[in-house]
Structure formats: C-alpha cells, structure tokens
Amino acid sequence: MDLGELMRHQVENDSYVRWSTKYNTYVDLGKWITSKLDEPGYNKIQIGSDVMKYILEQMESTKDIRDNTEMGKKMKELENVKRRWTIKKNRQSYR
C-alpha cells in the first residue's frame, strides 16, 4: 500500500467515525426522549428543559473521557494554543 492509498484509508476511516458518532448520538437522544415521554405521569411540557439538561450531562461526560486520554489531552493543548493565538491576533487588529 502506497502513502497516498494509506492517507485515503485514514481519511475514509476518520469520516466514518465522525458520521457514526453523530448518527449514534442522535439515535440515543431519540431513544432517551421516547423513554421520557413514555413514562407514566411525565409532564410533557418539561421535555425541552429535560432534553437540554440531558445533553449538557452527556457533554460533561464526554469531556471527562476526552480529558483522560493522551490524544484528548494533546488536542486540548492544541485548542488552547489556537485560542491564545486567536486572542493575540484579535488584539493586534484593534490597535
């Protein structure tokens, strides 16, 4: 396998992982909403705020997983470098 083919496989794999993660996230959210609405006596007016609370809980859980892996730590470090660079660039444009 040559380098070009290897890179194409990597891009395909990355695209599939992104797609499947998004898809499974929406499937799980749909199942969660359905189970909430099917609960006897559940106040359906509350679903909007419950969905937001659930999403925020899931995001926090995901952040914990990211922050406890070597790749996640490295990506967070790169995000911080990018953020500092953007702030510095914006300050210079105001001068």
C-alpha positions in Angstrom: 0.0 0.0 0.0 1.5 3.3 -1.0 1.4 6.5 1.1 -1.5 8.1 -1.0 -3.6 5.0 -0.5 -2.8 4.9 3.2 -3.9 8.5 3.6 -7.1 7.9 1.7 -7.9 5.0 4.0 -7.2 7.2 7.0 -9.5 10.0 5.7 -12.2 7.4 5.0 -11.9 6.0 8.5 -12.0 9.4 10.1 -15.1 10.3 8.1 -16.8 7.1 9.0 -16.0 7.6 12.7 -17.4 11.2 12.6 -20.5 10.0 10.8 -21.2 7.0 13.0 -20.6 9.0 16.2 -23.1 11.7 15.1 -25.6 9.2 13.9 -25.4 7.1 17.2 -25.7 10.3 19.2 -29.0 11.2 17.6 -30.3 7.7 17.8 -29.5 7.6 21.5 -31.1 11.0 22.1 -34.2 9.9 20.2 -34.5 6.8 22.4 -34.0 8.8 25.5 -36.7 11.3 24.5 -39.1 8.5 23.7 -38.5 6.8 27.0 -39.1 10.1 28.9 -42.3 10.7 27.1 -43.5 7.2 27.7 -43.0 7.5 31.5 -46.4 7.4 33.2 -47.3 10.8 34.7 -44.4 12.6 32.9 -45.1 16.3 32.4 -44.6 16.6 28.6 -44.3 20.4 28.8 -41.0 19.8 30.6 -39.4 17.9 27.7 -37.4 20.9 26.3 -35.6 21.6 29.6 -35.1 17.9 30.3 -33.5 17.4 26.8 -31.1 20.3 27.4 -30.2 19.0 30.8 -29.5 15.6 29.3 -27.4 17.0 26.5 -25.3 19.1 29.0 -24.8 16.0 31.2 -23.7 13.9 28.1 -21.3 16.7 27.0 -19.7 16.8 30.5 -19.3 13.0 30.5 -17.7 13.2 27.0 -15.4 16.0 28.2 -14.3 13.7 31.1 -13.4 10.9 28.7 -11.6 13.3 26.4 -9.6 14.8 29.2 -8.4 11.4 30.5 -6.9 10.1 27.2 -3.5 11.0 25.9 -5.0 12.1 22.5 -7.6 14.2 24.3 -5.0 15.9 26.4 -2.9 16.7 23.3 -6.0 18.0 21.4 -7.0 20.2 24.4 -3.4 21.6 24.5 -3.6 22.4 20.8 -7.1 24.1 21.2 -5.6 26.3 24.0 -2.7 27.3 21.7 -5.1 28.1 18.9 -7.3 30.1 21.4 -4.3 32.1 22.6 -3.2 32.8 19.1 -6.7 34.0 18.1 -6.9 36.3 21.1 -3.5 37.7 20.3 -4.4 38.2 16.7 -7.7 40.0 17.6 -5.9 42.3 20.0 -3.4 43.3 17.3 -6.2 44.1 14.8 -7.8 46.5 17.3 -4.6 48.6 17.6 
